[in-house]
Amino acid sequence: MNTNELKKNGLVEPTGKIPLIVAILLEAKKQGLKWVFMCERQIFHPACEENDNYKDWADVVFTDDIKASFGEYLATDMMNIAFDTGSWIYWINCNPEDMDKLADYTTDLEGWLRPVYERYDS
């Protein structure tokens, strides 16, 4: 997605800055990844019967819909972004005065995740 598409989809802050969560999900999608949002082992995005009752990761329905994900990421203060590869990011939503944080993540994401995060954390 280019900047105009991001603005059209409501994925840019009024200041013109792309939120960190959007930047990370954009890059994840470029890497061919799909994800779910989880809190306390319960999948809350995408919401569907399969994710409500999953017993095994093979049953989980993942998404790569950035707009829908952006609309759900504030549903909880802390969550795991679990990818279809088994990798994950532990995410903490912060107050409006501070930047959202990546509290932890699996090392296999390091190659693409660290550069995105460092641009925002400087």
N, C-alpha and C positions, 0 to 999 in steps of 0.2 A: 504494500500500500504506500502510495506517495502521501505527502503532507496534505494535499487537498482532499484526498480520500479519507484520511484520518480526521480532518476537521469536519467533513461532511457526516461522518459517522459518530461525531461527538467524542472522539478519542484524544483531543488536544485540550489542555487547560486554557482558560481565558488569557493567560499570560503568553500563550503560544508554545509553551513547553509540552513535550510529550511525556506523560507520566511514566515513571520507571516500570510499573507493571506492564504497560502497553509496549514499551521498548523491549522488555524481556520476552513477552509473548510473541511479538513480531519476529524476533530473532529465533525463538524456539520453532515457530512455524517455518522460517527459512531453513532450519535444520531438519525439517521433515517430522517434527515431533507433534504429538497430540497430548492433551493433558486433562486432568480432573482437579477440582479443588476439594480438599478434604479438611475436616476438623474433627479431632478425636475419633479418627478412623471411620467417620461417616462422610460419604461423598455428598456434597451439596450442589455441585455444578459439574457437568450438566445434570439437571434433575430429570430422572426417568426411572421407571420401575426396575430396570436391570441394575442401576446404580444403588437403588434403595435396598435391594436384596442380594447384592453380590456375595458370593462365597469364595470366589477365586478371581484373580486378575483377568483371566480369560473371559469372564462374564461382563467386565466393565466396559461401558460406552465412553470413549474419550472424545474430546472435541479439539478443533483448531480454530474455533470461532472467537476471534479477539473481541469483537464488539459485545457479544453476549457475556463473555468472561469478564470484561471490564465492568459490566453492569452488576456482576455478582461478587467481585472480589472484596468489597467492603462489608460483606455479610457477617464477618467475624474479625476479631482483632488479630488472631493468629491462625494460620492454615498451612497445610502442605499443598504444594503444587506437584502432583504426581504425574510423571510422564509415562507414555506407553512403553518406554524402554526399561522401566523400573527405576529410573533416576528420579530425584525429587529436589525441591527447594522448600525450605522452611521459611515462611514469609510472615512478617509482622507489620501490620498497618499502624502507622503513627498518627499523631495529631497533625492538624494543618500547618503547624509551625515547624515540623520536622519532616524529614524524608522517610518514606517507607523503607524498610530494611529487609535485606536477606540475612536471616539469622544463621543459616547453615544451608549446605547443599552437597550433593554427591560430587565427588572429584571428577567424574567423567564429563561433567558440564563445564569444567574450568575453562576450556579452550575458547568457548564463545560467551560464557556468562560473565566471567571476570571483566573483560573489556567493556561490556555494556554497563555493568555496575560501576566500574571505576569512573566512567564519564559522568555519572550522576553523583558520585560520592566525593568529587574533588571540590 
